């Protein structure tokens, strides 16, 4: 049973109304692991200790309301990737705009349908997984496509910049990356894993292979030269890893790129 639990997404529910909180926790516990908090400050404490995948938060709460809570986590690089659903009794357009401006992914008015809430949760989690798969499996998709907030975008741009600067260094690893990102290894691991479902070392290797795909598509360098430029001491190992990641060898990828670049014949040619 323990193995089954670890495969569930972890949802944090924040609401100062005990009845609503209990109702949401009971319903969501059938499909997810659930944490509960009665205000935003308690919610932040839980985020520090748990790898949360999605947050459902009421707006009208004491100590820290939902707007402030949402703004706080979407501005914090440690949490900015987490989807947020705001629940509120306010049904004005102004309040909805304010919620979205604070970084909320979905805004749901009370009273709400639990079926509608569940559909929104499933959609947010499924879309995140599809985006991860698309990023990992597509050679030319840039990692900035994984950003869900301004803080995420800045983090990923900086991450990509540092990895590219050290691309030729075969010894560049997560220790170096964490130092240059001014983050602890634990924080860096949690952030990269949450965004991409990869370990930092796997992420670095994927960045190397994606850079190689760009160089291969440009057709200016030989495969062994590209292998060296992206930090591989062995062309054989590079080819094996490229094939494992993208399903084609570097040579096959070059062939596909050339075929796709050929202009189509027009009628009469």
C-alpha contacts under 8 A as a table, 3 or more apart, distances in Angstrom:
res1	aa1	res2	aa2	distance
1	X	4	X	5.18
1	X	5	X	6.50
2	X	5	X	5.21
2	X	6	X	6.57
3	X	6	X	5.39
3	X	7	X	6.88
4	X	7	X	5.51
4	X	8	X	7.15
5	X	8	X	5.54
5	X	33	X	7.27
6	X	9	X	7.99
8	X	31	X	7.28
8	X	32	X	5.34
8	X	33	X	6.08
9	X	32	X	5.49
9	X	33	X	6.18
9	X	52	X	7.67
9	X	53	X	5.97
9	X	54	X	7.93
10	X	32	X	6.03
10	X	33	X	4.73
10	X	34	X	5.71
10	X	35	X	7.44
10	X	51	X	7.27
10	X	52	X	5.12
10	X	53	X	5.31
10	X	54	X	6.82
11	X	32	X	6.76
11	X	33	X	6.22
11	X	34	X	4.87
11	X	35	X	6.20
11	X	52	X	5.90
11	X	53	X	5.91
11	X	54	X	4.96
11	X	55	X	5.68
11	X	56	X	7.46
12	X	34	X	5.83
12	X	35	X	4.68
12	X	36	X	5.78
12	X	37	X	7.60
12	X	43	X	7.50
12	X	52	X	6.61
12	X	54	X	6.43
12	X	55	X	4.77
12	X	56	X	6.22
13	X	21	X	7.16
13	X	24	X	7.56
13	X	25	X	7.27
13	X	34	X	7.14
13	X	35	X	6.15
13	X	36	X	4.89
13	X	37	X	6.31
13	X	55	X	5.97
13	X	56	X	4.80
13	X	57	X	5.94
14	X	21	X	7.19
14	X	36	X	5.88
14	X	37	X	4.70
14	X	38	X	5.48
14	X	39	X	5.99
14	X	40	X	6.87
14	X	43	X	6.58
14	X	55	X	7.76
14	X	56	X	6.20
14	X	57	X	4.66
14	X	58	X	6.15
15	X	18	X	7.33
15	X	20	X	7.17
15	X	21	X	5.68
15	X	37	X	6.54
15	X	38	X	4.94
15	X	39	X	6.21
15	X	57	X	6.17
15	X	58	X	5.12
15	X	61	X	7.04
16	X	21	X	7.34
16	X	37	X	7.72
16	X	38	X	4.34
16	X	39	X	5.92
16	X	58	X	7.70
16	X	61	X	5.83
16	X	62	X	7.60
17	X	20	X	5.48
17	X	21	X	6.07
17	X	38	X	7.39
18	X	21	X	5.03
18	X	22	X	6.01
18	X	38	X	7.72
19	X	22	X	5.19
19	X	23	X	6.10
20	X	23	X	5.01
20	X	24	X	6.10
21	X	24	X	5.27
21	X	25	X	6.11
21	X	36	X	7.35
21	X	38	X	7.88
22	X	25	X	5.19
22	X	26	X	6.03
23	X	26	X	5.31
23	X	27	X	6.23
24	X	27	X	5.25
24	X	28	X	5.95
25	X	28	X	5.30
25	X	29	X	5.80
25	X	34	X	6.40
25	X	35	X	7.84
25	X	36	X	7.27
26	X	29	X	5.40
26	X	30	X	7.30
27	X	30	X	6.09
28	X	31	X	5.77
28	X	32	X	5.82
28	X	33	X	7.76
28	X	34	X	7.03
28	X	118	X	7.99
29	X	32	X	5.05
29	X	33	X	5.80
29	X	34	X	6.00
35	X	46	X	7.91
36	X	43	X	7.65
37	X	40	X	7.45
37	X	42	X	5.77
37	X	43	X	5.45
38	X	42	X	6.93
38	X	43	X	7.68
38	X	61	X	7.96
39	X	42	X	5.62
39	X	43	X	6.31
39	X	61	X	6.05
39	X	62	X	6.49
39	X	63	X	6.85
39	X	64	X	6.37
39	X	65	X	7.27
40	X	43	X	4.83
40	X	44	X	6.23
40	X	61	X	7.64
40	X	63	X	7.20
40	X	64	X	4.96
40	X	65	X	6.27
40	X	66	X	6.77
40	X	69	X	5.55
41	X	44	X	5.13
41	X	45	X	6.46
41	X	63	X	7.12
41	X	64	X	6.18
41	X	69	X	7.80
42	X	45	X	5.08
42	X	46	X	6.42
43	X	46	X	5.16
43	X	47	X	6.34
44	X	47	X	5.03
44	X	48	X	6.48
44	X	69	X	7.99
45	X	48	X	5.30
45	X	49	X	6.93
46	X	49	X	5.30
46	X	50	X	6.08
47	X	50	X	5.28
47	X	51	X	6.82
47	X	52	X	6.57
47	X	79	X	7.82
51	X	190	X	7.50
52	X	55	X	7.46
52	X	82	X	7.30
53	X	82	X	5.91
53	X	83	X	7.27
53	X	125	X	7.94
53	X	194	X	7.79
54	X	82	X	5.56
54	X	83	X	5.08
54	X	84	X	6.12
54	X	85	X	7.97
54	X	121	X	7.86
54	X	125	X	7.81
55	X	82	X	7.12
55	X	83	X	6.29
55	X	84	X	4.80
55	X	85	X	6.15
56	X	84	X	5.94
56	X	85	X	4.75
56	X	86	X	6.01
56	X	87	X	7.19
57	X	66	X	6.07
57	X	84	X	7.27
57	X	85	X	6.21
57	X	86	X	5.00
57	X	87	X	5.91
58	X	61	X	6.92
58	X	65	X	7.62
58	X	66	X	5.62
58	X	86	X	5.75
58	X	87	X	4.58
58	X	88	X	5.81
59	X	65	X	5.38
59	X	66	X	3.82
59	X	67	X	6.17
59	X	86	X	6.56
59	X	87	X	6.17
59	X	88	X	5.48
60	X	65	X	5.51
60	X	66	X	6.47
60	X	88	X	7.09
61	X	64	X	6.34
61	X	65	X	4.69
61	X	66	X	6.89
62	X	65	X	6.18
64	X	68	X	6.19
64	X	69	X	6.33
65	X	68	X	5.54
65	X	69	X	6.15
66	X	69	X	4.95
66	X	70	X	5.91
66	X	86	X	7.09
67	X	70	X	5.23
67	X	71	X	6.14
67	X	98	X	7.73
67	X	99	X	6.17
67	X	102	X	6.31
68	X	71	X	5.12
68	X	72	X	6.00
68	X	102	X	7.80
69	X	72	X	5.09
69	X	73	X	6.38
70	X	73	X	5.48
70	X	74	X	6.06
70	X	84	X	7.27
70	X	102	X	5.94
70	X	103	X	6.39
70	X	104	X	6.54
71	X	74	X	5.26
71	X	75	X	6.07
71	X	102	X	4.79
71	X	103	X	6.36
72	X	75	X	5.33
72	X	76	X	6.32
73	X	76	X	5.01
73	X	77	X	7.81
73	X	78	X	7.83
73	X	79	X	5.34
73	X	80	X	5.53
74	X	77	X	7.46
74	X	79	X	6.51
74	X	80	X	4.11
74	X	81	X	7.40
74	X	82	X	7.98
74	X	102	X	7.53
74	X	103	X	6.05
74	X	149	X	6.67
74	X	151	X	6.93
75	X	79	X	7.98
75	X	80	X	6.16
75	X	150	X	7.79
75	X	151	X	5.89
76	X	79	X	5.64
76	X	80	X	5.60
76	X	151	X	6.92
77	X	80	X	5.29
77	X	81	X	7.79
77	X	151	X	5.76
77	X	152	X	6.56
77	X	155	X	7.13
77	X	191	X	7.94
78	X	81	X	7.84
78	X	187	X	6.99
78	X	190	X	7.97
78	X	191	X	6.20
79	X	82	X	5.77
79	X	191	X	7.81
80	X	148	X	7.43
80	X	149	X	6.33
80	X	151	X	6.27
80	X	152	X	6.15
81	X	147	X	7.23
81	X	148	X	5.79
81	X	149	X	6.85
81	X	152	X	6.37
81	X	194	X	7.40
81	X	195	X	6.62
83	X	104	X	7.30
83	X	105	X	5.90
83	X	124	X	7.12
84	X	103	X	7.82
84	X	104	X	5.19
84	X	105	X	5.35
84	X	106	X	6.63
85	X	104	X	6.15
85	X	105	X	5.97
85	X	106	X	4.73
85	X	107	X	5.84
85	X	108	X	7.20
86	X	99	X	7.26
86	X	104	X	6.50
86	X	106	X	6.30
86	X	107	X	4.90
86	X	108	X	6.11
87	X	107	X	6.27
87	X	108	X	5.03
87	X	109	X	5.81
87	X	110	X	6.61
88	X	91	X	7.46
88	X	107	X	7.85
88	X	108	X	6.57
88	X	109	X	5.08
88	X	110	X	5.54
89	X	109	X	5.69
89	X	110	X	4.73
89	X	111	X	7.12
90	X	95	X	6.53
90	X	109	X	6.82
90	X	110	X	7.71
91	X	95	X	6.98
91	X	96	X	7.24
91	X	109	X	6.17
92	X	95	X	5.40
92	X	96	X	6.48
93	X	96	X	5.08
93	X	97	X	6.14
94	X	97	X	5.15
94	X	98	X	6.16
95	X	98	X	5.02
95	X	99	X	6.24
96	X	99	X	5.15
96	X	100	X	6.37
96	X	107	X	6.62
97	X	100	X	5.18
97	X	101	X	6.04
98	X	101	X	4.98
98	X	102	X	6.34
99	X	102	X	5.26
99	X	103	X	6.85
99	X	104	X	5.79
99	X	107	X	7.02
100	X	103	X	5.19
100	X	104	X	4.79
100	X	105	X	6.84
100	X	106	X	7.58
100	X	107	X	7.35
101	X	104	X	7.19
103	X	149	X	7.16
104	X	107	X	6.86
106	X	120	X	7.72
108	X	112	X	6.98
108	X	117	X	7.82
109	X	112	X	6.06
112	X	116	X	7.34
112	X	117	X	7.41
113	X	116	X	5.10
113	X	117	X	6.36
114	X	117	X	4.96
114	X	118	X	6.08
115	X	118	X	5.12
115	X	119	X	6.16
116	X	119	X	5.06
116	X	120	X	6.29
117	X	120	X	5.14
117	X	121	X	6.27
118	X	121	X	5.06
118	X	122	X	6.16
119	X	122	X	5.17
119	X	123	X	6.05
120	X	123	X	5.04
120	X	124	X	6.15
121	X	124	X	5.30
121	X	125	X	6.23
122	X	125	X	5.29
122	X	126	X	5.85
123	X	126	X	5.13
123	X	127	X	5.90
124	X	127	X	5.28
124	X	128	X	6.22
125	X	128	X	5.17
125	X	129	X	6.34
126	X	129	X	5.11
126	X	130	X	6.17
127	X	130	X	5.02
127	X	131	X	6.06
128	X	131	X	5.12
128	X	132	X	6.24
129	X	132	X	5.05
129	X	133	X	6.22
130	X	133	X	5.13
130	X	134	X	6.07
131	X	134	X	5.08
131	X	135	X	6.12
131	X	146	X	6.87
132	X	135	X	5.17
132	X	136	X	6.16
132	X	146	X	7.21
132	X	195	X	7.46
132	X	196	X	5.48
132	X	197	X	7.22
133	X	136	X	5.17
133	X	137	X	5.96
134	X	137	X	5.37
134	X	138	X	5.80
134	X	141	X	7.84
135	X	138	X	5.57
135	X	139	X	7.88
135	X	141	X	5.77
135	X	142	X	7.34
135	X	143	X	6.87
135	X	145	X	7.65
135	X	146	X	7.56
136	X	139	X	7.64
136	X	196	X	7.87
136	X	206	X	7.57
136	X	245	X	7.89
137	X	245	X	6.87
137	X	246	X	5.94
138	X	141	X	5.65
138	X	246	X	7.11
139	X	209	X	7.57
139	X	210	X	5.19
139	X	213	X	5.89
139	X	214	X	7.87
139	X	246	X	6.83
140	X	210	X	6.19
140	X	213	X	6.70
140	X	214	X	6.60
141	X	145	X	7.37
141	X	210	X	7.96
142	X	145	X	6.02
143	X	146	X	5.69
143	X	147	X	7.84
143	X	156	X	6.74
143	X	160	X	7.62
144	X	147	X	5.53
144	X	153	X	6.07
144	X	156	X	5.90
144	X	157	X	6.63
146	X	195	X	6.72
146	X	196	X	7.61
147	X	150	X	7.49
147	X	152	X	4.91
147	X	153	X	5.01
147	X	156	X	7.25
148	X	152	X	6.11
148	X	153	X	7.35
149	X	152	X	5.05
149	X	153	X	6.22
150	X	153	X	5.04
150	X	154	X	6.32
151	X	154	X	5.23
151	X	155	X	6.14
152	X	155	X	5.04
152	X	156	X	6.07
153	X	156	X	5.27
153	X	157	X	6.07
154	X	157	X	5.18
154	X	158	X	6.15
155	X	158	X	5.27
155	X	159	X	6.06
156	X	159	X	4.88
156	X	160	X	6.00
157	X	160	X	5.21
157	X	161	X	6.08
158	X	161	X	5.00
158	X	162	X	6.22
158	X	181	X	7.75
159	X	162	X	5.38
159	X	163	X	6.29
159	X	181	X	7.24
160	X	163	X	5.22
160	X	164	X	6.05
160	X	207	X	7.71
161	X	164	X	5.26
161	X	165	X	6.19
162	X	165	X	5.11
162	X	166	X	6.48
162	X	177	X	7.39
162	X	180	X	7.42
163	X	166	X	5.28
163	X	167	X	5.79
163	X	177	X	7.53
163	X	204	X	6.94
163	X	207	X	7.42
164	X	167	X	4.87
166	X	169	X	5.47
166	X	172	X	6.70
167	X	170	X	7.59
167	X	172	X	7.75
167	X	208	X	6.71
167	X	229	X	6.68
167	X	230	X	5.05
167	X	231	X	5.58
168	X	228	X	6.51
168	X	229	X	4.96
168	X	230	X	5.18
168	X	231	X	4.27
168	X	232	X	7.78
169	X	172	X	5.46
169	X	230	X	7.94
169	X	231	X	5.35
170	X	231	X	4.46
170	X	232	X	6.02
170	X	233	X	7.00
172	X	176	X	6.23
172	X	177	X	7.57
173	X	176	X	5.56
173	X	177	X	6.28
173	X	201	X	6.37
173	X	204	X	7.42
174	X	177	X	4.82
174	X	178	X	5.91
174	X	185	X	7.44
174	X	200	X	5.98
174	X	201	X	5.83
174	X	204	X	7.91
175	X	178	X	5.34
175	X	179	X	6.36
175	X	185	X	7.05
176	X	179	X	5.23
176	X	180	X	6.23
177	X	180	X	5.22
177	X	181	X	6.03
178	X	181	X	5.07
178	X	182	X	6.01
178	X	183	X	5.20
178	X	184	X	6.00
178	X	185	X	5.66
178	X	188	X	6.41
179	X	182	X	5.03
179	X	183	X	6.33
179	X	184	X	7.49
180	X	183	X	7.79
183	X	187	X	6.31
183	X	188	X	6.07
184	X	187	X	5.29
184	X	188	X	6.13
185	X	188	X	5.11
185	X	189	X	5.92
186	X	189	X	5.11
186	X	190	X	6.20
187	X	190	X	5.20
187	X	191	X	6.15
188	X	191	X	5.20
188	X	192	X	6.08
188	X	200	X	7.45
189	X	192	X	5.40
189	X	193	X	5.86
189	X	199	X	6.35
189	X	200	X	5.88
190	X	193	X	5.22
190	X	194	X	5.91
191	X	194	X	5.19
191	X	195	X	6.28
192	X	195	X	5.25
192	X	196	X	5.91
192	X	197	X	7.14
192	X	198	X	6.62
192	X	199	X	6.77
192	X	200	X	6.22
192	X	203	X	7.67
193	X	196	X	5.33
193	X	197	X	4.35
193	X	198	X	4.85
193	X	199	X	5.63
193	X	200	X	7.28
194	X	197	X	5.67
194	X	198	X	7.98
196	X	203	X	7.90
198	X	202	X	5.88
198	X	203	X	5.87
199	X	202	X	5.17
199	X	203	X	6.07
200	X	203	X	4.87
200	X	204	X	6.17
201	X	204	X	5.13
201	X	205	X	6.33
202	X	205	X	5.07
202	X	206	X	6.12
203	X	206	X	5.02
203	X	207	X	6.16
204	X	207	X	5.06
204	X	208	X	6.32
205	X	208	X	5.03
205	X	209	X	6.33
206	X	209	X	5.04
206	X	210	X	6.09
206	X	245	X	7.92
207	X	210	X	5.10
207	X	211	X	6.16
208	X	211	X	5.21
208	X	212	X	6.21
208	X	230	X	5.22
208	X	231	X	7.18
209	X	212	X	4.85
209	X	213	X	6.21
209	X	230	X	7.32
209	X	241	X	7.98
209	X	242	X	6.27
210	X	213	X	4.99
210	X	214	X	6.50
211	X	214	X	5.17
211	X	215	X	6.41
211	X	230	X	6.95
212	X	215	X	5.06
212	X	216	X	5.99
212	X	226	X	6.18
212	X	227	X	7.28
212	X	230	X	6.39
213	X	216	X	5.01
213	X	217	X	6.10
213	X	250	X	7.95
213	X	253	X	7.92
214	X	217	X	5.21
214	X	218	X	6.36
215	X	218	X	5.16
215	X	219	X	6.67
215	X	220	X	7.31
215	X	221	X	7.16
215	X	226	X	6.77
216	X	219	X	5.34
216	X	220	X	7.59
216	X	221	X	7.23
216	X	223	X	7.42
216	X	226	X	7.46
216	X	250	X	7.32
216	X	253	X	7.53
216	X	254	X	6.01
217	X	253	X	7.81
217	X	254	X	6.14
217	X	257	X	5.95
217	X	258	X	7.91
218	X	221	X	8.00
219	X	222	X	7.77
219	X	254	X	7.46
221	X	225	X	6.11
221	X	226	X	6.38
222	X	225	X	5.27
222	X	226	X	6.38
223	X	226	X	5.10
223	X	227	X	6.08
223	X	235	X	7.50
223	X	250	X	7.22
223	X	251	X	7.90
224	X	227	X	4.94
224	X	228	X	6.40
224	X	235	X	5.58
225	X	228	X	5.24
225	X	229	X	6.25
226	X	229	X	4.93
226	X	230	X	6.28
227	X	230	X	5.55
227	X	231	X	6.58
227	X	232	X	5.30
227	X	233	X	7.33
227	X	234	X	7.26
227	X	235	X	5.68
227	X	238	X	6.10
228	X	231	X	5.29
228	X	232	X	5.21
228	X	233	X	6.20
228	X	234	X	7.88
228	X	235	X	7.82
229	X	232	X	7.50
232	X	235	X	6.82
232	X	237	X	7.37
232	X	238	X	6.13
234	X	237	X	5.28
234	X	238	X	6.28
235	X	238	X	4.93
235	X	239	X	6.08
236	X	239	X	5.16
236	X	240	X	6.18
237	X	240	X	5.05
237	X	241	X	6.12
238	X	241	X	5.24
238	X	242	X	6.04
239	X	242	X	5.10
239	X	243	X	6.11
239	X	249	X	5.98
239	X	250	X	6.15
240	X	243	X	5.28
240	X	244	X	6.18
240	X	249	X	7.44
241	X	244	X	5.02
241	X	245	X	6.12
242	X	245	X	5.23
242	X	246	X	6.03
242	X	247	X	7.53
242	X	248	X	7.10
242	X	249	X	6.27
242	X	250	X	6.72
243	X	246	X	5.40
243	X	247	X	4.75
243	X	248	X	4.62
243	X	249	X	4.73
243	X	250	X	7.27
244	X	247	X	5.69
244	X	248	X	7.65
248	X	252	X	5.81
248	X	253	X	6.08
249	X	252	X	5.10
249	X	253	X	6.12
250	X	253	X	4.99
250	X	254	X	6.25
251	X	254	X	5.16
251	X	255	X	6.34
252	X	255	X	4.98
252	X	256	X	6.16
253	X	256	X	5.07
253	X	257	X	6.10
254	X	257	X	5.08
254	X	258	X	6.20
255	X	258	X	5.19
255	X	259	X	6.18
256	X	259	X	5.10
256	X	260	X	6.11
257	X	260	X	5.19
257	X	261	X	6.17
258	X	261	X	5.05
258	X	262	X	6.46
259	X	262	X	5.40
265	X	269	X	6.22
266	X	269	X	5.75
